[in-house]
Amino acid sequence: MNLTDWIGFTGVTILLLAYLLNLINKIHSDSIAYAALNVLGGAVACVASIRLHYIPFIILETAWTLVSAFALKNAFRNSSN
């Protein structure tokens, strides 16, 4: 595996970890942890997609990261109330 593969593997692993933790009720989909894992995983996977020059996944991972960043902002706002 080359560097791009490792970057992509890391990003996808983080995304799947968030999903698994949510499924087994360790974190909730409206939590800071869930949103943060999705932001991080999406951004890392996006870097791999950019390195591959694969536009469909660049769009997908960019959207995933931005939507998750919005959710993270809301999770922080809700936790301070």
JOBELWO-V336147 format. One record per residue. SS is DSSP state (2 for helix, 1 for strand, 0 for the rest). PSI is psi in whole degrees, 0 to 359 (* if undefined). BURIAL is + if it has 24 or more other C-alpha atoms within 12 Angstrom, else -. Layout:
((SS,PSI,BURIAL) (SS,PSI,BURIAL))
//
This chain:
((0,140,-) (0,180,-) (2,317,-) (2,319,-) (2,315,-) (2,321,-) (2,311,+) (2,317,+) (2,318,+) (2,313,+) (2,314,+) (2,323,+) (2,318,-) (2,316,+) (2,315,+) (2,326,-) (2,316,+) (2,315,+) (2,314,-) (2,313,-) (2,325,-) (2,318,-) (2,325,-) (0,16,-) (0,33,-) (0,329,-) (0,155,-) (0,153,-) (0,344,+) (0,14,+) (0,160,+) (2,318,+) (2,314,+) (2,312,+) (2,319,+) (2,317,+) (2,321,+) (2,321,+) (2,310,+) (2,311,+) (2,316,+) (2,318,+) (2,317,+) (2,316,+) (2,326,+) (2,320,+) (2,316,+) (2,319,+) (2,322,+) (2,316,-) (2,330,-) (2,348,-) (0,40,-) (0,95,-) (2,315,-) (2,319,-) (2,334,+) (2,314,+) (2,313,-) (2,309,-) (2,328,+) (2,314,+) (2,316,-) (2,315,+) (2,316,+) (2,316,-) (2,319,-) (2,325,+) (2,321,+) (2,316,-) (2,322,+) (2,317,+) (2,314,-) (2,322,-) (2,320,-) (2,318,-) (2,317,-) (2,330,-) (2,338,-) (0,355,-) (0,*,-))
//
